Amino acid sequence: MIRGLLGLLVFAGLITAAIFFADHPGQVEIVWQGWQVETSVGVLAAAAVLAGLAIALLFWLVSLLLDSPRAFLRQRRERRRRAGYRALTRGMVAVAAGDPQEAQRCARRADTLLADPPLTLLLSAQAAQLGGDETAAKKFFTAMLDRPEMEFLGLRGLLNQALRAGDRGTALRLTERAAALRPDTIWVVESLFELEAREGRWDAALETLAQAVKRRIIPRERARHHRGVILYELSLAALASGDQARGRNLAAQAQALTTDLAAPATHHARALLQDRRTGPAAKAIERAWRTIPHPDLAQVYAAIHDGAPALDRLKSFERLAAQNPDARETHLTVAEAALDAQLWGEARRHLEQALSAPAPPFIARLPNPARFPVTPDPDEDTSLAGPTPRLCLMMARLGEAEHGIGTNSREWLDRAVTAMPDPRYLCATCGGESLEWRSLCSHCGSFDALAWRTPAWTAAGNILPISPKPPNAEGGELPVGYSASS
């Protein structure tokens, strides 16, 4: 619109000038070097305009001839750049499609066409990895470290290679360098913390955990639990080095932070027992029993009352049971103390209650186990009940103690073979099982991933709760629908 208006104004101006010169032709005379030219003002003006246009055209032609090589090179570079980006795009698509040959071909073409190595280094590295050439991939990732804009990408690629190779020392150094570049990146902080824990660098892990909480990378509740496990490890180290006071102090803090784990509580109680402080040791076990009744706690509690008469030990276990009277482990522990005291009726009563009491949460084994929370979910189904091998063996022991070896005890021994598994520690990362708690999974090395759970049951039909009524103690008969092979 504006350009059209300007053109119209110029055209009108030219017409006005032509009319003016036509009405006022005037006379111009030029004498130069023996030449004499006579003409009108209008003709002279038109000749001047034409001469100017001719000079401009000549100048444009000369400039075009002089600039044509550079223009050709610019167009050629632009065509190569467009072709290079097309090759780069096709290479990324080939990586996503899992075609290593096409990816490598496109990477080489993009590297040839684009005079900008950072754009092709990542594609070349990914294509090499896709083709199984880890050495070439490492070369490309290492080359990225020399370029500030790609250093972080190179570190991540080398870190993944080190983790796959099991080289945790190199992985830790690379993660520390990545954390220096981007301290707020979630996977960097979590990887650094996990590697420090796996390497047993507990003080460094504690500092990393504090920074992660400060930056809101790790939730406070999860960090609280991690801190308790780290303090447990630091307590072990302190006691091993002879610093008993610091070891006991750290053990008490660890127990307070990890109320869902029995190991820190048993460790704290044992540390107190070494100092001959049986009262505080018993209180530590009783406090832990309220949230995580566990056989290890009962074992330490028994050691506290070692040497006492069987009836006195039973009374002590009844005080422990009062801390969590409805738990299955509570009934099993008191039943075992009653068996030792030869109180068969009391033992049977608690074993019957244990049969109907819920077991620890059931975790089905999956091909790729999902990470379950360390602290039991309040919505999790804990209604799984029925005999376990341990309970069956105790029932068999009771039957043998009351009536000698007979049908009753043998039937319970048979049930132990197909009974629901006893709870154990399961890894939330790999699903591996362990009878002993450790801060690091013995199968995959994950930190703070073991939780007390009931593992998968091979006999799927046995998942349903069974009748809490035990086999008939007198006649050795089982209730209707209650078979030894079910």
C-alpha positions, -999 to +999 in steps of 0.1 A: +000+000+000+027+025+010+050+015-019+021+019-044+014+054-030+050+064-033+052+051-069+021+071-077+036+103-062+069+098-082+050+092-114+029+124-108+061+143-101+076+132-134+045+142-154+045+176-137+082+182-145+076+171-182+047+195-185+067+223-168+097+218-192+073+217-222+058+250-212+091+266-204+116+250-229+143+276-224+176+275-243+210+259-233+243+264-252+274+243-244+308+252-260+337+229-252+369+220-271+355+234-304+322+217-299+290+237-296+257+221-284+224+240-284+193+224-268+164+230-245+165+226-207+141+196-209+162+177-233+193+184-212+176+172-180+164+140-198+199+134-211+213+138-177+189+113-162+196+088-190+234+092-184+229+086-147+209+055-154+235+042-178+263+048-152+243+030-125+236+000-148+273-002-157+282-001-120+257-029-112+271-051-140+307-046-128+296-053-091+278-084-103+309-097-121+331-090-091+307-105-065+296-135-085+323-159-070+314-150-034+276-153-042+282-187-057+301-198-026+274-185-003+247-204-022+268-235-022+274-233+016+236-227+021+228-258+000+253-279+020+239-265+053+204-275+043+216-309+031+236-314+064+206-306+086+185-330+065+211-357+071+212-348+108+174-351+111+174-384+092+201-397+115+181-389+146+151-407+131+173-437+123+186-438+159+150-437+171+141-465+147+171-486+158+188-486+124+225-484+132+237-485+095+215-457+084+223-437+115+261-440+109+257-431+072+237-400+081+262-391+108+291-393+084+272-372+058+261-346+083+297-344+096+310-339+060+283-313+051+282-293+083+314-275+094+302-275+130+312-307+148+291-301+180+260-307+159+272-341+147+291-354+177+260-365+196+245-382+165+278-399+158+281-411+194+245-424+195+250-441+161+282-458+174+264-470+205+235-483+184+259-503+163+276-517+194+309-498+190+314-485+225+350-475+218+339-451+191+311-438+212+335-430+240+357-411+216+328-389+205+316-384+241+351-375+252+354-350+223+323-333+237+341-325+269+363-299+251+333-279+240+315-260+269+281-262+252+283-300+249+303-309+280+272-319+300+260-342+272+294-358+270+296-364+307+262-381+307+272-404+278+305-413+295+286-418+328+262-442+313+291-462+297+309-463+331+277-476+349+271-503+323+307-514+327+304-514+365+332-488+369+317-470+398+348-450+406+349-434+371+311-429+373+314-411+406+341-387+392+320-380+361+289-374+383+308-350+405+319-330+374+283-330+361+271-318+395+295-289+394+281-279+360+244-283+368+238-288+406+200-285+403+196-313+378+175-341+395+192-371+379+227-357+386+220-352+423+203-386+427+231-404+408+257-386+429+240-396+461+235-432+450+271-436+439+285-421+471+264-445+491+275-475+470+311-464+475+306-461+513+314-424+513+288-418+540+299-383+550+298-371+514+265-388+509+251-370+539+262-336+525+247-344+491+215-354+507+213-321+526+219-302+494+192-322+476+167-314+503+176-277+502+171-277+464+138-297+468+151-325+447+145-353+472+113-351+494+119-345+530+103-377+542+124-398+519+155-378+528+148-384+565+148-421+560+180-420+539+196-399+566+187-426+592+203-453+571+234-433+566+237-426+604+233-463+610+263-469+587+283-442+604+275-457+638+289-491+626+321-473+615+323-454+648+319-486+669+344-504+647+370-477+653+364-478+691+344-446+695+316-462+716+299-430+727+296-416+692+285-450+679+257-452+704+246-416+698+244-422+660+226-455+665+199-438+686+195-411+659+193-438+632+166-457+651+145-425+655+147-418+618+139-453+605+110-465+625+100-490+597+134-509+599+143-534+626+181-534+619+189-499+633+169-507+664+186-540+670+220-523+664+211-496+689+201-522+715+232-542+710+254-511+714+236-504+747+241-540+758+278-538+752+278-509+777+257-532+800+227-509+799+200-535+797+172-512+807+177-487+779+183-516+755+150-532+764+132-499+759+148-494+725+135-528+714+100-521+729+099-488+711+108-504+678+082-532+683+054-506+681+061-500+644+080-530+631+077-562+651+105-584+638+122-617+647+156-599+650+141-576+677+128-606+696+162-622+694+179-592+710+151-590+736+157-626+744+195-619+748+186-591+773+168-616+795+192-645+789+196-667+819+162-658+834+138-687+842+114-696+813+084-682+831+101-649+838+112-647+801+076-653+791+064-624+813+091-602+797+079-611+762+043-604+773+055-568+782+070-566+747+038-580+732+018-552+749+036-527+726+019-542+695-006-568+706-023-575+673+008-581+651+014-616+638+050-615+649+038-606+685+018-638+687+046-659+672+071-645+697+049-651+727+040-685+715+077-695+712+083-682+747+053-702+759+066-733+742+099-728+761+080-725+793+059-757+784+027-737+786+010-756+758-024-739+761-009-704+760+012-714+730-018-728+711-038-697+718-012-674+704-005-697+674-042-697+665-043-659+667-012-658+645-030-678+619-056-652+614-034-622+620-023-603+587+011-609+574+034-581+562+023-566+528+023-591+500+045-582+469+040-601+437+071-607+417+069-589+384+092-591+353+102-555+360+093-549+396+079-515+403+095-496+431+074-500+462+076-476+491+099-484+520+072-473+544+040-495+540+013-477+521-018-472+543-040-482+513-020-514+508-038-547+513-025-563+544-053-589+549-031-618+537-033-644+564-026-681+569+002-705+579+038-699+570+066-725+572+077-710+605+042-712+620+037-747+607+069-758+623+058-743+656+025-760+654+043-793+647+065-787+677+035-780+698+017-812+687+048-833+693+053-817+727+017-825+737+011-859+720+044-870+707+052-876+670+020-885+652-005-875+626-010-840+639+027-830+638+033-847+604+003-829+589+017-795+600+052-805+586+035-813+553+017-779+552+051-762+557+061-773+522+033-754+504+026-727+530+027-690+523+063-678+525+076-662+557+083-625+552+118-614+543+135-583+529+126-575+493+145-549+471+122-522+457+145-518+427+153-553+415+129-574+435+158-595+450+151-613+483+173-612+514+170-626+549+193-599+563+188-562+560+215-541+545+217-505+535+228-517+500+209-544+481+232-574+477+217-581+443+217-547+425+235-524+450+206-500+454+207-479+485+179-480+511+157-502+490+151-532+512+117-535+530+102-563+551+076-579+529+059-612+521+073-624+488+055-639+458+038-673+464+043-699+438+010-716+447-013-688+435-044-704+450-030-703+484-030-665+485-066-666+500-068-665+538-074-699+553-093-709+584-075-699+615-085-731+632-056-755+634-058-793+628-076-813+654-050-819+682-067-850+694-077-870+663-053-854+639-082-846+615-083-814+594-115-793+591-136-797+560-119-782+530-086-780+548-062-804+531-025-808+535-019-804+498-041-773+494 
